[in-house]
Amino acid sequence: MIAILSDIHSNLHALEAVLEDMPKVSAIYILGDTIGGASPFPCEVLDRLMGLSVPVSSVLGNWEWMMVTRRHDITQEIRNSGTKLAAGAWAMDALEEHHWNYLESLDMTIKANNMLLSHGRPDDVLGVVLSQEDADELVKSYSEKWLICGHTHRTRLFKVGSQRIVNAGSVGLSADCISGAACYALLDEAHISFRHVPYDVEAAVRAIEISEIYALAKDYADRIIEIMRTGRF
C-alpha cells in the first residue's frame, strides 16, 4: 500500500494529522504544492517529509514551479504587493539551501508501478481533471492504469476502460466541503480510498494570523483561512 498526498500548502497541522492517521505504507508520493499558500511553515513541512523513514517522492507543483523559476526575480515591489505573490516571496525568503536543492530536483511527473503521477496534468502543471470529459481526453495520451493528479483540491475518481483517473484532493486546503479536514489517498494494487482526517484548524488559523504572511497579505490569508474552516473554495 502507498499513500498519496497533494496540495499540503505549508499546512503543518494538517500534515501531522495525516501522518498520524496513516497506516503502514511502503512509499509516500507527493503531488506538488507542498509549500505555498498562507501557512507559515514551508521549511517545517519540507523538513518533516524529507525526514520520514518511508521513501518519499514528489512532483513539481505550480507553487514550486513559480518559486524555482522566479527565485532570483523577486523584487521589493512584489514583497510589498499585498497579494499572494507577497506570501510566496515570504516563503522563498524563508527557505534554506537544502530546501532549494530539493525543489530544484523535482520533475513534472513520476512513473512507477503502472502509475503516472503529476500535479495538474502530466503535460501541464496548471491543468485540471474535474470531469469525465477531462478524464476521457487524458487517457488518449497515456497508457498507465493509474493517472493520479492534484491541483484542484477536490477528490475525484473516474474510470475509462481499465484505466483509473484520480484526483487525490488536498491535505492542507481540501475543497471537499468537509469543514476542518485534511484529505489524502491510499492505493493498493486494485483499490484507492480517500481519507478525510480532522485536524486542529483553529490552531492552524492562529499560526497564520500571528505570522508575517498575515501582515504582508491579509486579504489573501483571510481567503485561505475561510477555505480551511469550510472546505470550500
N, C-alpha and C positions, 0 to 999 in steps of 0.2 A: 504494500500500500504506500502511496505517496500523498503528500499534501501540496496543495496549490494555493498560493496566497497572491493577491493582487491589490494594488492601489492602497498601500498602507498609509501613505501621505504623512509620514513622520509621527503618526499617532501611536506613541509608545504604550499608552494604556490599553488600547485595543490589541496591539500586537502581543502584549504579555498575556492578555486573556485568551487569545487564540493559542499561544504556545502552551499555556496551562491546560487547555481543553484538548489539545491534540493527542491522539493515541500514538503508539509507537509506529513510526514510518521509516521507510528505507531512504527517502530523499524528500527535500522540500524544493519546490520550484516557485520562483517569484516572477510575476508577470509585469513588473515595472511600476513606475510611480511609487517606489518605496519611500521616497522623500518628496518634498514639495508640499504645498498647502500652507496652513496657518499654525500647525502644531510645532512647537519649538524644540523638537527632539530629532533632527535629522542625523546627527552624529551618533546618538544613543541607539537609534533604530538600526543603523548600518552596523554598528559595533555588535549589537545583540545578535543579528543574523550572521555576521561573519564569525562570531564566537561559538556558534552551535556545534555540537558534536556530530550531528547528522549532516550529510552533504547538502549544500545549498547552492542552487544555480539560479541565475536571474537573467532576464532580458532587459533591454533598454525601454524605458517608458518615455512619454513625451516630456515629463519634467526632467528626467536625467538627460535626455537629448538636448533640451534647452540649456541646461546648466553646463554640459560638456562643450557645446558649440559656442556658448557665449561667456565662457569662463573669463576670458581676457577682454571682454567687451561690455562690462557693467560700469556705467557712469554714475556719478553722484546724482545726476538728474533722475536716473532710474531708481536709485536708492530712496530718493525723496518724493517719488511719484504718488505714493499713497495707494498704489494698485497691487495686484497680486505679484507683479514683477518686483515690487519692493520686498515682498515677503520672500520671493525666490532669491533676491540679492542677499538678504539677511542670511539665508541658509547657505548660500555659496560662500559668504564670508566666514561662516562657522566651520565649514568642512576643513579637515586636515588632509595632509598629503596622501595618507594611506586611503582615505575615502575617495579622493580624486583618482588614485591608481585603480581602485575597484570600479568606479563608474566608467572610466575610460576603457576598461576591459570588456564591457558588456556589448553583446551583439543584439541585433533586431529580433532574432529568432533562436530557438533551441529545438533541435531534433533529437528525440530519444524514445526508444521503446514504442514505436509506431505513433508517437505524438509529435505535433508541431505546435510549439508554444510561442506566443507573441503578445505584444501589449494591445494594440488596436486591431490590426490585421497583419499578416506576415509581410505584406508589401507596403504598409502604411502605418506608422506609429500612431497616427491620429484617426485611423479608420475605425468603423464601428460595425458590430454584428448584433443587431437588435431584433431582427425579424426572420421569418422562414425564408423570405426572398433573399435577404442578405446571406443566409446560410447556403441556399441553393446556388448562389453566384460564387461563393467562396470555394466550394468543392470542385468547381470546374478547373481550378488551378492547382489543387493539392490532393494527394492521394492518401495521406496518413489517416488512420482510423479516427484519431482524436485530434481535432483542431481546437486549441484552447487559447482564449484571449481574455482581456480585461477591458479597462479604459472606461466603459460605460457605467461601472459601479453597480450594475444590475445582474443578478444571476439569471442565466438562460441555458436551456438545453434544447438543441434542435437535432433532428435525425434526417439524414439524406442517404437512403440506401443503408449500407453497412457503416457509414461514417457518422461520427458524433461531433457536433459543433457546440462548444461550451463557452459560456462567459462565466468566469469564476466570481463575479461580484467584487466586493471591496472590503478589506479589513478595516481601514481607517475611516471611510466615508461611505458606508453602504447606503444605496438608494433603493433598497427593497421594501421601504415603507414599514420597517420594524424599528421602533424607537430604541436607541441605546444598544445596538447590536453590531458586533464585528462579524463579517462573513468570510468563510474560506471553504475550500472544497477538498474532499478526499476521493482518491481514484485508485481502484484496483483494476485488474485486467479487464473486467467486463462491466463495471458499475461505477458511477460517480454520484456522490452525495454532497449536498450543500449544508453547512452548519452555520447557524447564527448564534453567536455567543454573546451573552450580556457582559458589559464591562462598565466601569465607573465613569460614565460620560461626564458627570459634573466635575470630577477631579481633572479630567482632560480639558474641560472648558476653563476651569480656573487656571490651569497651566498656560493656556493661550492668553487669557485676559491679563495676566501679570507679566507677559513676555514683551520683549522689544518688538516682536512682529505685530502685536496688537496696537502698539503706539504708532508703528510705521504704516499699517494698512488696516485700519479699524473696520471700515465697511466690508472689505473682503473677508476679514476674520469673522465678523458677525455672520456673514453668509455661511461660512464653514461651520460655525457653531450651530446654526439652525439645522444644517444637514445632519450633524452628529446627533442632535436631540430628536429629530423627527424621522430620520431615514428617508427624507425626500429632497430631491433637487428642486 
